[in-house]
Amino acid sequence: MKHIIFLTLASAISTTAIAAPETYIIDGTHTYPRFSYSHFGFSTQLSRFDKTTGNIVLDREAKVGSVSVSIDTTSVDTGYSLFNEHIQGADFLDTAKYPTANFTSNKINFEGDKMVSVDGTLTLKGISKPVTLTVTSFQCMLHPMLNKDACGANATAVVKRTDFNMGKYAPNVGDDVTLTISVEAVKK
């Protein structure tokens, strides 16, 4: 009897001690990075990117993980085709030379069980800068339509266009750009 109790206890301890990272693949049909900026102080312009790939690796017990996001900058959607071309030009995204933007994490930060931010590097137009994404919502659960585990989050950061060699018309067109990434990812 003591042997069975010991084996059961050892099994329970080893199960909780070995927290396994889980990989989630970004769902490009429900992930839309957006950016907004002041347009001469008249209004806040809001645009998005329509094609995003990547993955999220999480070990929620150990409170560690990684995030890798790749954004197809040629998929920029301002709501107006002529402006899409303008934003893709050399003065801004320069998509002919740099068709992707990337965010790669180096640390995920938790407060208790709640993910609160992701530190990493944003590479845009061939320039890499440290960026911290503030996580405004985060949830993992069984996806009701796919019947698979999934995670979703919203995260924001403010970057300066001039830091990425995109400063044309600054400061009249705002140098501060708010990035918002709404992401959903499904367990691999």
N, CA and C of each residue as an Amber inpcrd file, in Angstrom:
protein
   564
   0.8290000  -1.1990000   0.0000000   0.0000000   0.0000000   0.0000000
   0.8690000   1.2560000   0.0000000   1.9310000   1.2490000   0.8470000
   2.8290000   2.4010000   0.8880000   3.4780000   2.6330000  -0.4680000
   3.7680000   1.5380000  -1.1840000   4.4020000   1.6370000  -2.4940000
   3.4530000   2.3150000  -3.4910000   2.1740000   1.9980000  -3.4720000
   1.1850000   2.5960000  -4.3710000   1.0250000   4.0850000  -4.0640000
   0.9520000   4.4310000  -2.7740000   0.8260000   5.8430000  -2.3800000
   2.0550000   6.6180000  -2.8510000   3.2550000   6.0330000  -2.6740000
   4.4810000   6.7070000  -3.0920000   4.4910000   6.9170000  -4.6110000
   4.1030000   5.8910000  -5.3740000   4.0790000   6.0120000  -6.8420000
   3.0620000   7.0670000  -7.2900000   1.8990000   7.1070000  -6.6560000
   0.8810000   8.0930000  -7.0000000   1.3740000   9.5010000  -6.6870000
   1.9890000   9.6670000  -5.4980000   2.5290000  10.9630000  -5.1080000
   3.6720000  11.3820000  -6.0360000   4.5600000  10.4710000  -6.3730000
   5.6790000  10.7710000  -7.2750000   5.1630000  11.1540000  -8.6530000
   4.1520000  10.4610000  -9.1050000   3.5690000  10.7810000 -10.4110000
   2.9420000  12.1680000 -10.4050000   2.2320000  12.5220000  -9.3580000
   1.6050000  13.8480000  -9.2630000   2.6540000  14.9460000  -9.2000000
   3.7100000  14.7130000  -8.4370000   4.7740000  15.7190000  -8.3270000
   5.4700000  15.8980000  -9.6710000   5.7630000  14.7960000 -10.3550000
   6.4810000  14.9210000 -11.6270000   5.6030000  15.5780000 -12.6860000
   4.3070000  15.3790000 -12.6390000   3.4110000  16.0190000 -13.6060000
   3.3850000  17.5240000 -13.4030000   3.3320000  17.9830000 -12.1690000
   3.2910000  19.4170000 -11.9320000   4.6660000  20.0600000 -12.0710000
   5.7160000  19.2980000 -11.8220000   7.0500000  19.8680000 -11.9100000
   7.4900000  20.0710000 -13.3590000   6.9500000  19.2640000 -14.2640000
   7.3360000  19.3640000 -15.6690000   6.2390000  20.1240000 -16.4070000
   6.3730000  21.4210000 -16.4220000   5.4350000  22.2520000 -17.1620000
   5.9040000  22.2810000 -18.6090000   5.0060000  21.9590000 -19.5020000
   5.3910000  21.8610000 -20.9100000   4.9700000  23.1030000 -21.6780000
   5.8840000  23.6530000 -22.4550000   5.4980000  24.7710000 -23.3140000
   4.5410000  24.2850000 -24.4010000   3.6010000  25.1410000 -24.7380000
   2.6330000  24.8250000 -25.7800000   2.7970000  25.8370000 -26.9090000
   2.7380000  25.3530000 -28.1470000   2.9060000  26.2150000 -29.3090000
   1.5460000  26.5070000 -29.9200000   1.3100000  27.7900000 -30.1780000
   0.0770000  28.2580000 -30.8110000   0.4500000  28.9520000 -32.1150000
  -0.2390000  28.6040000 -33.1830000   0.0060000  29.1890000 -34.4990000
  -0.9660000  30.3440000 -34.7050000  -0.4460000  31.4940000 -35.1100000
  -1.2840000  32.6770000 -35.3050000  -2.3040000  32.4280000 -36.4100000
  -3.5450000  32.7410000 -36.1180000  -4.6530000  32.6330000 -37.0620000
  -4.7270000  33.9330000 -37.8600000  -4.2700000  33.8830000 -39.1000000
  -4.2340000  35.0720000 -39.9460000  -5.6000000  35.6370000 -40.2940000
  -6.6570000  34.8580000 -40.0880000  -8.0000000  35.3720000 -40.3800000
  -8.6030000  36.1230000 -39.2030000  -7.9200000  36.0870000 -38.0550000
  -8.4070000  36.7980000 -36.8740000  -7.2950000  37.6040000 -36.1910000
  -6.2450000  37.9190000 -36.9350000  -5.1220000  38.6870000 -36.3930000
  -4.8770000  39.8790000 -37.3090000  -5.0490000  41.0720000 -36.7590000
  -4.9140000  42.2820000 -37.5620000  -4.1370000  43.3510000 -36.8000000
  -2.8390000  43.4620000 -37.0660000  -2.0900000  44.5840000 -36.4900000
  -2.6010000  45.8990000 -37.0880000  -2.7720000  46.8880000 -36.2230000
  -3.2570000  48.1990000 -36.6600000  -2.2630000  49.2640000 -36.2300000
  -2.3350000  50.4100000 -36.9060000  -1.5270000  51.5470000 -36.4870000
  -2.3430000  52.8140000 -36.6400000  -2.1320000  53.7390000 -35.7160000
  -2.8600000  55.0070000 -35.7560000  -1.9020000  56.1470000 -35.4420000
  -2.2300000  57.3150000 -35.9880000  -1.3760000  58.4900000 -35.8220000
  -2.2160000  59.7380000 -36.0590000  -1.7220000  60.8600000 -35.5710000
  -2.3980000  62.1410000 -35.7410000  -2.1380000  62.6710000 -37.1470000
  -3.1930000  63.1020000 -37.8120000  -3.0740000  63.6830000 -39.1480000
  -3.2820000  65.1870000 -39.0400000  -2.1730000  65.9250000 -38.8960000
  -2.1710000  67.3860000 -38.7720000  -2.9800000  67.8820000 -37.5810000
  -3.2570000  67.0090000 -36.6310000  -4.0610000  67.3960000 -35.4840000
  -5.5540000  67.4050000 -35.7710000  -5.9240000  67.1730000 -37.0340000
  -7.3440000  67.1510000 -37.3970000  -8.0440000  65.8880000 -36.9170000
  -7.3720000  64.7570000 -37.1060000  -8.0180000  63.4800000 -36.7910000
  -6.9450000  62.4360000 -36.5010000  -7.3730000  61.3230000 -35.9560000
  -6.5080000  60.1710000 -35.7730000  -6.8170000  59.1930000 -36.8890000
  -5.8190000  58.9270000 -37.7140000  -5.9760000  57.9890000 -38.8210000
  -5.6900000  56.5810000 -38.3220000  -6.4770000  55.6170000 -38.7930000
  -6.3550000  54.2280000 -38.3740000  -6.2480000  53.3490000 -39.6060000
  -5.2110000  52.5160000 -39.6600000  -5.0030000  51.5860000 -40.7740000
  -4.6300000  50.2330000 -40.1960000  -4.6110000  49.2230000 -41.0510000
  -4.2600000  47.8880000 -40.5730000  -3.4900000  47.1290000 -41.6450000
  -2.9690000  45.9760000 -41.2270000  -2.3310000  45.0390000 -42.1310000
  -3.2050000  43.8000000 -42.1980000  -3.3850000  43.2680000 -43.4070000
  -4.3130000  42.1550000 -43.6010000  -3.6700000  40.7750000 -43.5630000
  -2.3230000  40.6870000 -43.5730000  -1.6570000  39.3800000 -43.5990000
  -0.5950000  39.3160000 -42.5060000  -0.8160000  38.3920000 -41.5780000
   0.0900000  38.2190000 -40.4470000   0.2980000  36.7340000 -40.1970000
   1.5390000  36.3500000 -39.9010000   1.8500000  34.9660000 -39.5500000
   2.7090000  34.9750000 -38.2890000   2.9030000  33.7850000 -37.7280000
   3.7830000  33.6660000 -36.5780000   3.3110000  32.6300000 -35.5880000
   3.9470000  32.6450000 -34.4290000   3.5470000  31.7010000 -33.3880000
   3.8250000  32.2810000 -32.0070000   3.1690000  31.6580000 -31.0610000
   3.3140000  32.0000000 -29.6540000   3.6070000  30.6990000 -28.9180000
   4.6410000  30.6950000 -28.1180000   4.9710000  29.5290000 -27.3010000
   4.7860000  29.9460000 -25.8540000   3.9700000  29.1940000 -25.1280000
   3.6750000  29.5480000 -23.7360000   3.8280000  28.3690000 -22.8050000
   4.4170000  28.6320000 -21.6810000   4.3920000  27.7220000 -20.5510000
   3.7640000  28.5470000 -19.4310000   2.4540000  28.4480000 -19.3130000
   1.7330000  29.3080000 -18.3680000   2.0530000  28.9850000 -16.9210000
   2.4110000  27.7370000 -16.6220000   2.7880000  27.3960000 -15.2470000
   4.1060000  28.0580000 -14.8560000   5.0810000  27.9820000 -15.7500000
   6.3950000  28.5590000 -15.4800000   6.4240000  30.0640000 -15.7720000
   5.3610000  30.5650000 -16.4150000   5.2450000  31.9860000 -16.7710000
   6.4000000  32.4380000 -17.6700000   6.6340000  31.6430000 -18.7220000
   7.6340000  31.9660000 -19.7320000   7.0520000  31.6580000 -21.1070000
   7.7000000  32.1920000 -22.1130000   7.2700000  31.9090000 -23.4630000
   7.9560000  32.8090000 -24.4550000   7.4600000  32.7600000 -25.6830000
   8.0170000  33.5940000 -26.7370000   6.9260000  33.9400000 -27.7390000
   7.1500000  35.0450000 -28.4330000   6.2150000  35.5110000 -29.4490000
   7.0270000  35.8640000 -30.6850000   6.5560000  35.4120000 -31.8340000
   7.1830000  35.7450000 -33.1020000   6.0640000  36.1080000 -34.0790000
   6.0790000  37.3510000 -34.5570000   5.0390000  37.8450000 -35.4610000
   5.7020000  38.4180000 -36.7050000   5.1950000  38.0230000 -37.8620000
   5.6710000  38.5680000 -39.1300000   4.4810000  39.1900000 -39.8500000
   4.6270000  40.4650000 -40.2220000   3.5510000  41.2150000 -40.8610000
   3.9500000  41.5000000 -42.3030000   3.0810000  41.1300000 -43.2190000
   3.2820000  41.4350000 -44.6340000   2.9190000  42.9030000 -44.8390000
   3.9330000  43.7640000 -44.9620000   3.6720000  45.2070000 -45.0620000
   3.0120000  45.5900000 -46.3850000   3.0860000  44.6990000 -47.3890000
   2.3890000  44.9910000 -48.6510000   0.8840000  44.8420000 -48.5000000
   0.4410000  44.2860000 -47.3650000  -0.9960000  44.1020000 -47.1260000
  -1.6030000  45.2670000 -46.3650000  -0.9000000  46.4130000 -46.3120000
  -1.4180000  47.5770000 -45.5880000  -2.7680000  47.9850000 -46.1820000
  -3.7000000  48.3010000 -45.3060000  -5.0440000  48.6850000 -45.7280000
  -5.4400000  49.9690000 -45.0060000  -5.3790000  51.0810000 -45.7420000
  -5.7530000  52.3830000 -45.1910000  -7.2180000  52.7010000 -45.4660000
  -7.8450000  51.8680000 -46.3010000  -9.2180000  52.1400000 -46.7090000
  -9.2980000  52.8650000 -48.0470000  -8.1320000  53.1830000 -48.6260000
  -8.0890000  53.9520000 -49.8750000  -6.8870000  53.4670000 -50.6740000
  -7.0810000  52.8910000 -51.8630000  -6.0060000  52.2400000 -52.6030000
  -4.8500000  53.1860000 -52.9470000  -5.1320000  54.4270000 -53.3170000
  -4.0670000  55.3690000 -53.6350000  -3.1880000  55.6380000 -52.4050000
  -3.8160000  55.7370000 -51.2290000  -3.0480000  55.9640000 -50.0020000
  -2.2740000  54.7110000 -49.6030000  -2.8290000  53.5270000 -49.8990000
  -2.0730000  52.2840000 -49.6530000  -0.7460000  52.3340000 -50.4020000
  -0.7820000  52.7440000 -51.6690000   0.4400000  52.8510000 -52.4740000
   1.3950000  53.8850000 -51.8710000   0.8470000  54.9980000 -51.4230000
   1.6590000  56.0610000 -50.8150000   2.3820000  55.5440000 -49.5660000
   1.6680000  54.8500000 -48.7010000   2.2400000  54.3050000 -47.4620000
   3.2860000  53.2350000 -47.7720000   3.1150000  52.5040000 -48.8890000
   4.0820000  51.4640000 -49.2620000   5.3390000  52.0360000 -49.9170000
   5.3410000  53.3310000 -50.2360000   6.4700000  53.9590000 -50.9160000
   7.6950000  54.1120000 -50.0300000   8.7960000  54.5610000 -50.6510000
  10.1020000  54.6710000 -49.9820000  10.0970000  55.6130000 -48.7860000
   9.2130000  56.6380000 -48.7780000   9.1710000  57.5770000 -47.6540000
   8.5870000  56.9550000 -46.3810000   7.8630000  55.8660000 -46.5520000
   7.2180000  55.2460000 -45.3920000   7.6480000  53.7740000 -45.2690000
   6.7930000  52.8170000 -45.5980000   7.1280000  51.4070000 -45.3810000
   8.1810000  50.8490000 -46.3460000   8.3100000  51.4230000 -47.5200000
   9.2650000  50.9700000 -48.5390000   9.1500000  49.4600000 -48.7400000
   7.9370000  49.0250000 -49.0830000   7.6580000  47.5890000 -49.2000000
   8.4000000  46.9120000 -50.3480000   8.8840000  47.6850000 -51.3330000
   9.6800000  47.0720000 -52.4020000  10.9700000  46.4820000 -51.8410000
  11.5780000  47.1410000 -50.8630000  12.8090000  46.6500000 -50.2320000
  12.5280000  45.8430000 -48.9690000  11.4730000  46.2110000 -48.2430000
  11.2010000  45.6040000 -46.9370000   9.7460000  45.1360000 -46.8760000
   9.4480000  43.9680000 -47.4790000   8.0500000  43.5240000 -47.5460000
   7.4850000  42.9620000 -46.2450000   8.3220000  42.8620000 -45.1980000
   7.8040000  42.3730000 -43.9150000   8.3110000  43.2280000 -42.7620000
   7.5130000  43.2540000 -41.7220000   7.9040000  43.8080000 -40.4250000
   7.8410000  42.6320000 -39.4530000   8.7360000  42.6170000 -38.4760000
   8.7790000  41.4850000 -37.5510000   8.8740000  41.9590000 -36.1070000
   8.1980000  41.2200000 -35.2400000   8.3490000  41.4140000 -33.8030000
   8.7750000  40.0740000 -33.2230000   9.8870000  40.0890000 -32.4800000
  10.3670000  38.8860000 -31.8150000  10.5760000  39.2180000 -30.3450000
   9.9390000  38.4330000 -29.4930000  10.0390000  38.7090000 -28.0530000
  11.3590000  38.2200000 -27.4880000  11.7220000  38.8190000 -26.3560000
  12.8250000  38.2650000 -25.5700000  12.3820000  37.9810000 -24.1350000
  11.1680000  38.4540000 -23.7770000  10.6530000  38.1670000 -22.4280000
   9.1500000  38.4600000 -22.3850000   8.4200000  37.5490000 -21.7640000
   7.0030000  37.7680000 -21.4820000   6.8890000  38.0340000 -19.9920000
   6.1810000  39.0940000 -19.6250000   6.0830000  39.5100000 -18.2250000
   4.6930000  39.2200000 -17.6740000   4.6480000  38.6350000 -16.4980000
   3.4030000  38.2900000 -15.8180000   3.3080000  39.0240000 -14.4900000
   2.1070000  39.3200000 -14.0820000   1.7890000  39.7230000 -12.7070000
   0.8320000  38.6670000 -12.2020000   1.3210000  37.7840000 -11.3460000
   0.5250000  36.6290000 -10.9560000   0.3340000  35.7460000 -12.1800000
  -0.9040000  35.3780000 -12.4590000  -1.2040000  34.5490000 -13.6350000
  -1.5420000  35.3760000 -14.8680000  -1.5130000  36.6790000 -14.7340000
  -1.9370000  37.5610000 -15.8170000  -0.7370000  38.0580000 -16.6300000
  -0.7550000  37.8070000 -17.9490000   0.2890000  38.3470000 -18.8160000
   0.0460000  39.8450000 -18.9560000   1.0730000  40.6630000 -18.6930000
   0.8940000  42.1170000 -18.7160000   1.6990000  42.8270000 -19.8050000
   2.7880000  42.2030000 -20.2700000   3.5720000  42.8450000 -21.3290000
   4.5080000  41.8330000 -21.9760000   4.9830000  42.2360000 -23.1510000
   5.9450000  41.4190000 -23.8870000   7.0660000  42.3500000 -24.3500000
   8.2870000  42.0800000 -23.9010000   9.4590000  42.8370000 -24.3330000
  10.0360000  42.1540000 -25.5610000  10.4530000  42.9430000 -26.5410000
  11.0310000  42.3410000 -27.7230000  11.6400000  43.3580000 -28.6510000
  11.8420000  42.9320000 -29.8750000  12.4570000  43.7610000 -30.9030000
  11.5220000  43.8660000 -32.0900000  11.2600000  45.1040000 -32.5030000
  10.4760000  45.3620000 -33.7060000  11.4580000  45.7170000 -34.8070000
  11.3600000  45.0180000 -35.9350000  12.1830000  45.3110000 -37.1030000
  11.2660000  45.8040000 -38.2110000  11.5220000  47.0320000 -38.6250000
  10.7060000  47.7040000 -39.6330000  11.6360000  48.4850000 -40.5430000
  11.5130000  48.2940000 -41.8170000  12.3870000  48.9530000 -42.7990000
  13.8560000  48.6350000 -42.5410000  14.1370000  47.4170000 -42.0820000
  15.5040000  46.9950000 -41.8330000  16.1130000  47.5470000 -40.5630000
  15.3400000  48.2770000 -39.7790000  15.8210000  48.8810000 -38.5310000
  15.1820000  48.1510000 -37.3550000  15.9930000  47.7240000 -36.4070000
  15.5010000  47.0000000 -35.2360000  15.5980000  47.8700000 -33.9970000
  14.4870000  47.9430000 -33.2530000  14.4310000  48.7400000 -32.0180000
  13.7160000  47.9330000 -30.9360000  14.1310000  48.1220000 -29.6720000
  13.4060000  47.4660000 -28.5790000  12.0220000  48.0860000 -28.4180000
  11.0370000  47.2290000 -28.2040000   9.6510000  47.6650000 -28.0200000
   9.0260000  46.7970000 -26.9360000   8.2460000  47.4240000 -26.0680000
   7.4490000  46.6770000 -25.0970000   5.9890000  46.8040000 -25.4730000
   5.3550000  45.6570000 -25.7100000   3.9250000  45.6160000 -25.9800000
   3.1990000  45.4730000 -24.6420000   2.2890000  46.3870000 -24.3630000
   1.4620000  46.2900000 -23.1600000   0.2450000  45.4390000 -23.4970000
   0.0590000  44.3610000 -22.7640000  -1.0500000  43.4450000 -23.0210000
  -2.2720000  43.9570000 -22.2740000  -3.3160000  44.3050000 -23.0340000
  -4.5400000  44.8500000 -22.4290000  -5.5810000  43.7710000 -22.1790000
  -5.4730000  42.6500000 -22.8700000  -6.3340000  41.5010000 -22.5820000
  -5.6300000  40.2470000 -23.0670000  -5.8720000  39.1340000 -22.3610000
  -5.2450000  37.8680000 -22.7200000  -6.1300000  36.7560000 -22.1870000
  -6.3850000  35.7630000 -23.0540000  -7.2130000  34.6390000 -22.6230000
  -6.8740000  33.4020000 -23.4300000  -6.7760000  32.2730000 -22.7480000
  -6.6220000  30.9700000 -23.3950000  -7.7890000  30.0960000 -22.9510000
  -8.3610000  29.3760000 -23.9140000  -9.4770000  28.4730000 -23.6060000
  -9.7410000  27.5860000 -24.8080000 -10.6740000  26.6920000 -24.6740000
 -11.1020000  25.8480000 -25.7820000 -11.8800000  26.7210000 -26.7640000
 -11.4350000  26.7200000 -28.0280000 -12.1220000  27.5140000 -29.0470000
 -13.4580000  26.8390000 -29.3400000 -14.5870000  27.5460000 -29.1930000
 -15.8970000  26.9060000 -29.3160000 -16.2260000  26.4210000 -30.7270000
 -15.6000000  26.9690000 -31.7530000 -15.9080000  26.5410000 -33.1170000
 -14.8950000  25.5060000 -33.6420000 -13.6480000  25.6360000 -33.2360000
 -12.6060000  24.7410000 -33.7320000 -12.4110000  23.5100000 -32.8500000
 -12.9340000  23.5830000 -31.6220000 -12.7730000  22.5210000 -30.6330000
 -11.2860000  22.2060000 -30.3830000 -10.4720000  23.2800000 -30.3700000
  -9.0470000  23.1850000 -30.0680000  -8.7120000  24.2870000 -29.0700000
  -7.6300000  24.0760000 -28.3250000  -7.1650000  25.1310000 -27.4230000
  -6.6900000  26.3210000 -28.2500000  -7.0040000  27.5170000 -27.7840000
  -6.6160000  28.7390000 -28.4780000  -6.3340000  29.8320000 -27.4520000
  -5.5440000  30.8090000 -27.8700000  -5.2540000  31.9740000 -27.0440000
  -5.5020000  33.2270000 -27.8670000  -5.9140000  34.2760000 -27.1950000
  -6.1140000  35.5570000 -27.8550000  -5.6110000  36.6730000 -26.9680000
  -5.1930000  37.7580000 -27.6040000  -4.6780000  38.8900000 -26.8390000
  -4.8130000  40.1720000 -27.6440000  -4.8010000  41.2660000 -26.9250000
  -4.6710000  42.5940000 -27.5060000  -3.4750000  43.2340000 -26.8220000
  -2.6090000  43.8420000 -27.6300000  -1.4100000  44.4650000 -27.0860000
  -1.1320000  45.7620000 -27.8400000  -0.5690000  46.7430000 -27.1320000
  -0.2830000  48.0360000 -27.7520000   1.1150000  48.5190000 -27.3940000
   1.6260000  49.3870000 -28.2430000   2.8980000  50.0740000 -28.0000000
   2.8800000  51.3540000 -28.8160000   3.6420000  52.3310000 -28.3780000
   3.8120000  53.5690000 -29.1430000   5.2560000  53.6230000 -29.6160000
   5.4250000  53.8160000 -30.9310000   6.7630000  53.9500000 -31.5100000
   6.8390000  55.2610000 -32.2750000   8.0360000  55.6950000 -32.5590000
   8.2490000  56.9210000 -33.3390000   8.5970000  56.5460000 -34.7770000
   7.8970000  57.1690000 -35.7270000   8.1780000  56.9250000 -37.1430000
   9.6230000  57.2620000 -37.4690000  10.1180000  58.3570000 -36.9000000
  11.4780000  58.8040000 -37.2010000  12.5350000  57.7760000 -36.7790000
  12.2330000  56.9450000 -35.7730000  13.1770000  55.9010000 -35.3540000
  13.3540000  54.8350000 -36.4280000  12.3830000  54.7350000 -37.3440000
  12.4050000  53.7150000 -38.3900000  12.5550000  54.3210000 -39.7870000
  13.1480000  55.5200000 -39.8630000  13.3900000  56.1870000 -41.1390000
  12.1000000  56.3820000 -41.9480000  11.0410000  56.8070000 -41.2420000
   9.7550000  57.0680000 -41.8930000   9.2100000  58.4150000 -41.4410000
  10.0730000  59.4080000 -41.2970000   9.6840000  60.6660000 -40.6780000
   9.1320000  61.7370000 -41.5980000   8.8520000  61.4150000 -42.8580000
   8.3350000  62.4440000 -43.7660000   7.0750000  63.0840000 -43.1770000
   7.0160000  64.3940000 -43.2470000   5.9090000  65.2470000 -42.7790000
   5.8210000  65.3680000 -41.2550000   6.7350000  64.7250000 -40.5170000
   6.7330000  64.8930000 -39.0590000   7.2430000  66.3090000 -38.7520000
   6.7460000  66.9950000 -37.7900000   5.7740000  66.5680000 -36.7900000
   4.3170000  66.8380000 -37.1940000   4.0890000  67.4510000 -38.3750000
   2.7040000  67.7590000 -38.7610000   1.8390000  66.5070000 -38.8430000
   2.3680000  65.4810000 -39.4770000   1.7520000  64.1620000 -39.3790000
   2.4860000  63.5060000 -38.2250000   1.7560000  63.0880000 -37.2140000
   2.3420000  62.6640000 -35.9420000   3.5000000  61.6990000 -36.0550000
   4.5510000  61.9680000 -35.2970000   5.6940000  61.0680000 -35.2220000
   5.3530000  59.8530000 -34.3610000   4.5290000  60.0500000 -33.3310000
   4.1050000  58.9350000 -32.4800000   3.0470000  58.1160000 -33.2010000
   3.3110000  56.8140000 -33.3030000   2.3830000  55.8880000 -33.9300000
   2.0130000  54.8420000 -32.8930000   0.7180000  54.6680000 -32.6840000
   0.2470000  53.6330000 -31.7680000   0.0320000  52.3490000 -32.5440000
   0.7600000  51.3090000 -32.1510000   0.5850000  49.9820000 -32.7380000
  -0.3410000  49.1870000 -31.8360000  -1.3000000  48.5210000 -32.4320000
  -2.2000000  47.6440000 -31.6890000  -2.2300000  46.3100000 -32.4140000
  -1.9030000  45.2610000 -31.7020000  -1.9460000  43.9310000 -32.2970000
  -3.0490000  43.1470000 -31.6000000  -4.0700000  42.8130000 -32.3760000
  -5.1300000  41.9200000 -31.9110000  -4.8240000  40.5530000 -32.5190000
  -4.5770000  39.5870000 -31.6790000  -4.0980000  38.2910000 -32.1680000
  -4.9260000  37.1410000 -31.6140000  -5.1500000  36.1590000 -32.4600000
  -5.7030000  34.8840000 -32.0280000  -4.7940000  33.7970000 -32.5670000
  -4.5420000  32.7870000 -31.7490000  -3.6500000  31.7040000 -32.1420000
  -4.2180000  30.3820000 -31.6500000  -4.0580000  29.3540000 -32.4670000
  -4.6250000  28.0360000 -32.1940000  -3.5000000  27.0560000 -31.8670000
  -3.7200000  26.2230000 -30.8610000  -2.7000000  25.2790000 -30.4230000
  -2.3430000  24.3330000 -31.5600000  -1.0370000  24.1560000 -31.7350000
  -0.4950000  23.2900000 -32.7940000  -0.8000000  21.8530000 -32.4930000
